[in-house]
């Protein structure tokens, strides 16, 4: 069969061109493109490592700055609390002084009012006694047809008011 006889020639020709193309692809890709790709990947890896190192350095610097800020902020907060405490103490002292002044005025006014009330009470008691004396004199004069002196009527009224 002639087809089978040609098989070696076809295969050998195909095998030859396969080796040639494979060799050509190997040299073009393996020696030309792969080193370029490898160098690009290496450069990229170096760039990524460099970027990560820079990012870590920036993070460390930011952490240091944040810690310094927190320290300053805590000191400022403590200072502000001290100022607020001092202001509260001054305000409380001022308020207590004003309250003491006002309380003194109120106490004085209360004493004056109590004195006026006592005087009014004494005046009212004296007036009631006077009215009672006059009423007793009038009652005795109308019912008993006797005139009673002021001193006797006053003594009798005082005795009744004392004993109840």
C-alpha contacts under 8 A as a table, 3 or more apart, distances in Angstrom:
res1	aa1	res2	aa2	distance
1	X	4	X	5.70
1	X	5	X	6.66
2	X	5	X	5.03
2	X	6	X	6.44
3	X	6	X	5.33
3	X	7	X	6.51
4	X	7	X	5.13
4	X	8	X	7.87
5	X	8	X	6.74
6	X	9	X	5.35
6	X	10	X	6.21
7	X	10	X	5.12
7	X	11	X	5.93
8	X	11	X	5.11
8	X	12	X	5.83
9	X	12	X	5.16
9	X	13	X	6.03
10	X	13	X	5.14
10	X	14	X	6.03
11	X	14	X	4.95
11	X	15	X	5.74
12	X	15	X	4.90
12	X	16	X	5.95
13	X	16	X	5.09
13	X	17	X	6.30
14	X	17	X	5.21
14	X	18	X	5.93
15	X	18	X	4.92
15	X	19	X	6.20
16	X	19	X	5.24
16	X	20	X	6.20
17	X	20	X	4.88
17	X	21	X	5.88
18	X	21	X	5.21
18	X	22	X	5.79
19	X	22	X	4.98
19	X	23	X	5.82
20	X	23	X	5.10
20	X	24	X	5.99
21	X	24	X	4.92
21	X	25	X	5.93
22	X	25	X	5.05
22	X	26	X	5.83
23	X	26	X	4.86
23	X	27	X	6.06
24	X	27	X	5.25
24	X	28	X	5.97
25	X	28	X	5.07
25	X	29	X	5.58
25	X	30	X	7.45
26	X	29	X	5.34
26	X	30	X	4.96
26	X	31	X	7.17
27	X	30	X	5.13
27	X	31	X	4.97
27	X	32	X	6.78
28	X	31	X	5.67
28	X	32	X	5.02
28	X	33	X	6.62
29	X	32	X	5.34
29	X	33	X	4.76
29	X	34	X	5.89
30	X	33	X	6.21
30	X	34	X	5.25
30	X	35	X	7.44
31	X	34	X	6.31
31	X	35	X	6.56
32	X	35	X	6.30
32	X	36	X	6.90
33	X	36	X	5.20
33	X	37	X	6.13
34	X	37	X	5.00
34	X	38	X	5.83
35	X	38	X	4.90
35	X	39	X	5.89
36	X	39	X	5.12
36	X	40	X	6.08
37	X	40	X	4.96
37	X	41	X	6.07
38	X	41	X	5.04
38	X	42	X	6.02
39	X	42	X	4.98
39	X	43	X	5.96
40	X	43	X	5.05
40	X	44	X	6.01
41	X	44	X	4.93
41	X	45	X	6.03
42	X	45	X	4.98
42	X	46	X	6.07
43	X	46	X	5.03
43	X	47	X	6.05
44	X	47	X	4.97
44	X	48	X	6.07
45	X	48	X	5.06
45	X	49	X	6.05
46	X	49	X	5.06
46	X	50	X	5.97
47	X	50	X	4.94
47	X	51	X	5.97
48	X	51	X	4.96
48	X	52	X	6.00
49	X	52	X	5.06
49	X	53	X	6.08
50	X	53	X	5.08
50	X	54	X	6.12
51	X	54	X	5.00
51	X	55	X	5.98
52	X	55	X	4.94
52	X	56	X	6.04
53	X	56	X	5.06
53	X	57	X	6.10
54	X	57	X	5.00
54	X	58	X	6.04
55	X	58	X	4.97
55	X	59	X	6.02
56	X	59	X	4.94
56	X	60	X	6.07
57	X	60	X	5.06
57	X	61	X	6.11
58	X	61	X	5.02
58	X	62	X	6.00
59	X	62	X	4.95
59	X	63	X	6.03
60	X	63	X	5.01
60	X	64	X	6.19
61	X	64	X	5.06
61	X	65	X	6.13
62	X	65	X	5.00
62	X	66	X	5.95
63	X	66	X	4.97
63	X	67	X	6.09
64	X	67	X	5.11
64	X	68	X	6.17
65	X	68	X	5.01
65	X	69	X	6.00
66	X	69	X	4.91
66	X	70	X	6.04
67	X	70	X	5.00
67	X	71	X	6.12
68	X	71	X	5.05
68	X	72	X	6.18
69	X	72	X	5.05
69	X	73	X	5.89
70	X	73	X	4.90
70	X	74	X	5.97
71	X	74	X	5.19
71	X	75	X	6.21
72	X	75	X	5.06
72	X	76	X	6.05
73	X	76	X	4.97
73	X	77	X	5.99
74	X	77	X	4.97
74	X	78	X	6.11
75	X	78	X	5.11
75	X	79	X	6.11
76	X	79	X	4.96
76	X	80	X	6.03
77	X	80	X	5.00
77	X	81	X	6.07
78	X	81	X	5.04
78	X	82	X	6.15
79	X	82	X	5.05
79	X	83	X	6.22
80	X	83	X	5.01
80	X	84	X	6.08
81	X	84	X	4.97
81	X	85	X	5.99
82	X	85	X	4.99
82	X	86	X	6.16
83	X	86	X	5.09
83	X	87	X	6.11
84	X	87	X	4.99
84	X	88	X	6.05
85	X	88	X	5.05
85	X	89	X	6.13
86	X	89	X	5.03
86	X	90	X	6.14
87	X	90	X	5.08
87	X	91	X	5.98
88	X	91	X	5.00
88	X	92	X	5.91
89	X	92	X	5.05
89	X	93	X	6.07
90	X	93	X	5.09
90	X	94	X	6.04
91	X	94	X	5.03
91	X	95	X	5.95
92	X	95	X	4.97
92	X	96	X	5.97
93	X	96	X	5.07
93	X	97	X	6.11
94	X	97	X	5.09
94	X	98	X	6.18
95	X	98	X	5.06
95	X	99	X	5.94
96	X	99	X	4.93
96	X	100	X	5.98
97	X	100	X	5.05
97	X	101	X	6.23
98	X	101	X	5.04
98	X	102	X	6.05
99	X	102	X	4.99
99	X	103	X	5.80
100	X	103	X	4.97
100	X	104	X	6.05
101	X	104	X	5.13
101	X	105	X	6.32
102	X	105	X	5.02
102	X	106	X	6.08
103	X	106	X	4.90
103	X	107	X	5.94
104	X	107	X	5.04
104	X	108	X	6.11
105	X	108	X	5.08
105	X	109	X	6.13
106	X	109	X	5.05
106	X	110	X	5.92
107	X	110	X	4.93
107	X	111	X	6.08
108	X	111	X	5.16
108	X	112	X	6.17
109	X	112	X	4.99
109	X	113	X	5.99
110	X	113	X	4.95
110	X	114	X	5.99
111	X	114	X	5.01
111	X	115	X	6.03
112	X	115	X	5.00
112	X	116	X	6.12
113	X	116	X	4.96
113	X	117	X	5.99
114	X	117	X	4.92
114	X	118	X	5.98
115	X	118	X	5.02
115	X	119	X	6.03
116	X	119	X	4.98
116	X	120	X	5.90
117	X	120	X	4.91
117	X	121	X	5.87
118	X	121	X	4.92
118	X	122	X	6.00
119	X	122	X	5.03
119	X	123	X	5.95
120	X	123	X	4.93
120	X	124	X	5.83
121	X	124	X	4.93
121	X	125	X	5.94
122	X	125	X	4.97
122	X	126	X	6.02
123	X	126	X	5.00
123	X	127	X	5.95
124	X	127	X	4.92
124	X	128	X	5.90
125	X	128	X	4.94
125	X	129	X	5.97
126	X	129	X	4.94
126	X	130	X	6.02
127	X	130	X	4.90
127	X	131	X	6.01
128	X	131	X	4.99
128	X	132	X	5.86
129	X	132	X	4.89
129	X	133	X	5.97
129	X	154	X	7.47
129	X	157	X	6.94
129	X	158	X	7.53
130	X	133	X	5.04
130	X	134	X	6.17
130	X	154	X	7.75
131	X	134	X	5.07
131	X	135	X	5.89
132	X	135	X	4.91
132	X	136	X	5.92
132	X	157	X	6.75
133	X	136	X	5.08
133	X	137	X	6.14
133	X	150	X	7.15
133	X	153	X	5.45
133	X	154	X	5.51
133	X	157	X	6.30
134	X	137	X	5.10
134	X	138	X	6.13
135	X	138	X	5.06
135	X	139	X	6.02
136	X	139	X	5.08
136	X	140	X	6.06
136	X	153	X	6.68
136	X	157	X	7.96
137	X	140	X	5.27
137	X	141	X	5.98
137	X	147	X	7.01
137	X	148	X	5.89
137	X	149	X	7.82
137	X	150	X	7.87
137	X	153	X	6.58
138	X	141	X	5.04
138	X	142	X	6.04
139	X	142	X	5.23
139	X	143	X	6.00
139	X	144	X	7.91
140	X	143	X	5.34
140	X	144	X	5.19
140	X	145	X	6.55
140	X	146	X	6.18
140	X	147	X	7.16
140	X	148	X	7.40
141	X	144	X	5.58
141	X	145	X	4.45
141	X	146	X	4.91
141	X	147	X	5.54
141	X	148	X	7.57
142	X	145	X	5.47
142	X	146	X	7.88
148	X	152	X	6.57
148	X	153	X	6.39
149	X	152	X	5.38
149	X	153	X	6.20
150	X	153	X	5.17
150	X	154	X	5.89
151	X	154	X	5.09
151	X	155	X	6.09
152	X	155	X	5.12
152	X	156	X	6.19
153	X	156	X	5.12
153	X	157	X	6.12
154	X	157	X	5.10
154	X	158	X	6.02
155	X	158	X	5.16
155	X	159	X	6.11
156	X	159	X	5.14
156	X	160	X	6.29
157	X	160	X	5.13
157	X	161	X	6.08
158	X	161	X	5.03
158	X	162	X	5.97
159	X	162	X	5.14
159	X	163	X	6.16
160	X	163	X	5.31
160	X	164	X	5.60
161	X	164	X	5.12
